[in-house]
Amino acid sequence: MDTQPVKQGSLFGGILLVAGCCIGAGMLGLPVLSAAAGFQPSFFVFFVCWLFMVTTGLLLLEVNLWYGKEISIITMAERTLGRYGKIATWSVFLFLFYSLMVAYIAASGSLVTDFIEQMTGAQIKAWIGSLMFCILFGGLIYMGTKAVDWFNRLLMLGLILFYALLVVLGAKYVNPDLLKHRDWSAATWVIPAVIVSFGFHNLVPSLTTYMHGNIRSLKLIIIIGSVIPLFIYLMWEWLILGIVPLSEFKLALDQGEIATHALKNAVGFSWIVDIAEAFAFFAIITSFLSVALSFVDFLADGLNVKKTPSGKIFLLALVLGPPFILALIYPTIFLMALNYAGGFGAVILFGILPALMVWKGRYYQHLPFAQIVPGGKPVLAIVILFAVWVIGLQFF
């Protein structure tokens, strides 16, 4: 009996997967961290970081295609860099996941308390808001991937709706004079947060399987899928930097607040603040759910824990407990955690490691490959040096 070939996945669907993976809570910190530099220097930084991340994404794709099937980044590292490469990758993954969870839980507290105060007039402490957030959405993760998937679709619709409303209705409030500020010396502050905001690399193995290893389609998915967030981020920067004075951003930076708080302080209570806070809430939840669900799977695989009811509770305690405690001790840690996630976790995991894996596979293991990223060793060296420079920024 003839069997029908499995149909290749949708190009459009793949593009949306990459874009959706990037867009999220990281946006809430970008204007606060980039305000000191101004819009024009930030525009340049965003483009450079996008170019870096799309290059490393294509490098990771090249490694993935050597093996011709869906394998994890950890397995790629083991096959190219050996046992120590596997251990290093696992450790950096752990650091990145925890850094992001700390950022999201810390930001959730103030958003929940603001929402409750607006709805009921009651005032609660931020840590109680974070606890409520963890219990509610941790329960959703306990229910499994299907429950998260359906709920996340609704959240993404809300995210898109409120972002569109914010840009369309808020554009008339943009003050062109605020966008003229430039300080190139402060442009490096935002680099780590921008890098982590273009983090789609964990999707590459799934996309390779989804598109049956079609190189042309996969390249288009990665490039176009990451250009969409670039455009959305730049529009977001233009809007927020054009409405909020620099003095409010300095205050938000000192207090570790998200961009919507700076907006509220600048314009007071109004419909634009309500829309911005709704957008922020959807952004935090979508990012939290995707990272937490991936983290649960990551720990279940790494620690060999079965997803029984007790096993899932144990995994959720590991995923949510330490970040909640850290966010409780340091409630203003959102921006710092975002910077550490990008400046150490993402730049090593999605920057240095793909370049090293390609270097080892191409020039030492002599694996058959279609060279997706041109330029040979010089390009790989530039990627590694840029990543090391970004890490060095965290110490100055």
N, C-alpha and C positions, 0 to 999 in steps of 0.2 A: 504494500500500500504506500502511495506517495505521501510524503510529509511536507507540509507547507513550511517554508522558511520563516523563522521568527522575524517579524517586522522591526526595522530600525526605529528607534525612538524619534520623537518630534524635535526638530531643530529649535522651534519656538519654545517648546517646553523646557528644553535644556537651557536656553538663554534665560528664561524666567527663574529657573532653579538657581543659577549662578547669581543673578541679580538679587533674588530674595534672600540668599545666604549672606550677602554682603550688607544689605540695608537693615538697620536695626538700631539698637540702643547706643552704639558707638557715635551715631550722629549727634546725640544729645550733648556730648562733650566737645565736639569739634569746634563750634564757634567760640566757646570759652577759651580753649587752648590756642586758637588762631587769632583771636581779636587783637592781641598785642602787635602781631605782625601786620595785620590789615588784609584787605581783600585781595589785592594784587599779588603780594608775596605768597599768600595762601593758595591762590590759583596755581602758581608755579609749583608749590610743594605738592599739592594734590595730584597734578599731572605726573610729576616725577615718581611719586609713590605708586600711582596707578601703573606706570610703565614698569617699575620694579616688580610689582606683584603679578602683573600679567605675564611678564617674562618668566618668573619663577613658577607660575602656574603651568606654563607651556613646557618648562623643563621637567616638572613633575609628570606631566602627560607623557613625555618622551620615555621616562623611566617606566611608567605604567605599561606602555605599549610594548616594551621589551618582553613582558611576561604574558601579554595577550589575554588577561582575564582580570576580574575584579579582585584585587588584593589590597590590604591596608597599607598605609604609609609606613607603618612599623615594619611590616614584612618586606617592603621595598628597601628600607634602610638595612635590614638584616642581610638581604641578598647582595646588596652592593657594598655596604660598609662593615658587615660582619656583626658579631655579637655585641661589641661595644657600641656600634651604631644603633642597634636595636634598643639597648639600654638607654642611650642618650635620647633617642626619639621618644621613648615611653616617658622618660622623666620630664622632657620639655612639654609634651602633651599634657601631663599632669599639672605642671606649673601654669600653662596657658588656660586650661579649663578652670582651675581654681581662681586665677586672677580675674577671669571674666565673670565667674559666679559671684565673687566678692563685689565687683563693680555693679552688677545688676541688682543684687540684694540691697546694697547700700543705697542705690538710687530709688529702689522701690518704696522704701520707708516714707520718704517725704511725699512721694506721689500719692500713696495710699492715705496718709494723714490729711493731705490737702483735699482729696476727694471726699473723705468722710466729713471733714469740716464744712465743705461746701454743701453737701447733701443734708447733713443733720445739724450742723452748728457745733457738734461736739469736737473737743480737741483731745487728741491722744498723742503719745510720744512716738517718735519716728521708729524706735526699735519694735514697738507693738505693731506698727504698720508693716515692717519687714517680716515679722513673725506671721502675721495674717497672710501676707503674700506667699510666704514659703508653704504654709499649711494648705492654702487653697490650691495653688498651682502645683505644689508637690503631690497633692492628691490626684490631680489630673495626670501627672506623669506616672503615678502608681497604676492608673487604669490602663496604661499601655500606649503603644504607638498609634493605633487607630483613633483613639479618643483625642490624642494630641493633634493628630493630622487634621481631623475635622474641625476642631476648635481653632487650630492655627489658620485654617483657610478663612474663617470668619474674621479673625484678628487681622490678617493681611488685607482683607477688604477694607476694614476700618482704618488701618494704617494708610493705605492708598487714598482713601476718601478724605481723611483729615489733613494729610499732606497737601493734596490738591487744593482743598479749601484754604489752607494756610497761605499757600503761594499766591493763589488767584486773588483772594480777598485782602491779603496783607501787603501785596505789592505797592498799593497806593500810599502806604505809610513809610516806605523806604526813603531815607534822606540821603541823596547822592553825596553830600558833604562828608557823611560818616564813612563812606566807602573810599575816600581819598587818602585816609591815613595809611602810611607805609613805614614799616620798620623791619628791614631785611634781617637784622641781627636777631630778631625774635622768631624768625620763620621756622627754626629747628624745633621749637617747643612742641609743635603739633605733629611732627613726623611719626612718632610711635603710634599715636591714636589713629592717624590716617591709614597707616599700614595695616593695623588690625581690622579696620573698617573695610578693607578690601580682601578679607580672608575667606576665600571660597575653596581653598585647596583640598580640604577634606572631602569635597564632592567629586574630585577628579576620578578616583577609581570607579565610583558608581556611574559617572557620566560615560566613562570608557566602555563599560558594559552596556549601558543604555543605548549608545550610538554604535555598538558593534565594532568599535575600534576605527571608525571612519575618521581619518586624520583631518580632512578638510572641514568636516562638520564640527569636530571637536575644537579645532582652532577658532572657528567662527563663534561657537558657543562661549568659549573663554573670553575672547576679545570683546564681542558685542555685549555679552552678559555682564562684563565688568565696566564697560563704558556707560551703561545705564546708571549704575550707582554713582559714577564720576559726575555725570550730569546732574543727578538729584542732589548730591552733596554740594556742588557748586551753587545751585539754585538756593539751597538751604543756607549756605554761607552768605550769599548776597542778601537774602531776606533778613536774617537775624543781625548780621553786622551792619546792615543799613537801617535798622530800627533801634537797636540798643546802643547807647553811648559807651565809650571805652571805660569810663569810670565804673559802670555797673558790671562790666566783665571782670575788672580787676577785683571787685568785691566777690564775685562768684568764684573766681579762681582761688582766692584766699580761703574761701569757705568750702571748696570742693563741690560746688553746686552745678546742676545741669543748666543748659542754655535756656530752658523755659522759665526757670526761676529768675534768671537775669532779665528775661523779657517781661515777666510780671512786675519786677521791681522798677523797670523803666517806664512801663505804660499804665501800671495799676490794674485794677480789676476791669476787664472788658471782654467782649466776645472773642477777640483775637487771642487773648490769654487762655480762655476756655478751650479753644480749638487746639492751641499749641500743647496744652496739658493733656488733652485727649490723645493727640498724636504721640506725645512722650510716653503715655501709659501703654498704648498699643505697641510702641517700639520696644519698651522694656519687656513686656510679656512675651512677644514673639521671639526675641533674642534669648530670654531666660528659658523658654520651653525647648528651643532647638538645641541650645548648649547643654542644658540639664539632661535632656533625653540622650544626647550623644555621650555625655559623661557617664550616665548610668550604664550604657552599653559598653563603653570603654572599660570601666571598672569590672563589670560582670565578666568580660572576656579576659582581662588581665589578671584578676584575682580568682578566676574560675568559680564564680558564684552563680548558682542557678536562680532563675527568676521565679521562685516560689513566693508566696505571700511574705514569708519571713525574710527571704533573700532580698526581695524588692525593698522592704522596709530598711534592711541593713544598708543596701546600696544608696537609698535616698538619704539616710543619716550621714553617710560618708560624703555625699555630694552637697548636701545643704548645711550640715552641722558646722564644719570648720569655717566656711564663708560667712555664715550668719553670726558666729561668735566674733569674727574679725570685724564685720560691719557694725556689730554692737559696740565694740571697743572703739572703733574709729568710724563714726557715722559719716564723716566727710571724705571717705577714702575713694569715692567713685573715680575721680580724675586720675588719682595716683595709680589705682588698680588698672585702669584703662591704659595708662602709659607703660606700666610694667608688662601688661599683656602684649602690647605691640613692640616695645623696646627690647624685650628679652624673648618672650614666648614665640610670637608670630614671626619675628625677624630671623630667629634661629630655625624654627620648624618649617616655615614656608619660604625662607630665603637661603640661608647657608646650606641646609641639608639637601634641598633639591639640586643645587649647584654641585655639591660634593658628590652626590650620587651619580649625576650625569658625567662628571669628570672621571670618576672611578669606572663607570660602565663603558664609556667611550674609549678611554685611553689606557686602561689597565686590563679590564676584562674583555675588551674588544667585542662587546655585544652588538649584534646586527641592529641597526637603527635607521630610522628616517630622521635626519637632523632637523628637528622642528624649530629650534632657535639657532639662527646662523651666528657666525662670529667666532666659533671655536673657543680655544682657551682664553683669549682676551676678554670675551663677553662673560665667561664664567668667573674670571678673576675680578672683573668690575662688580658683578653681583655680590661676590663674597666680601670684597672690600667695602662696598656700600653698606652691607649688613653689619660688618664689624664697626664701621663708623657710627651707625645708628646705636649700636650697643654702647659704644664709647660715650655717646651723648648723655646716657643715663647717669654717668659718674661726674658730670660737670654742671 
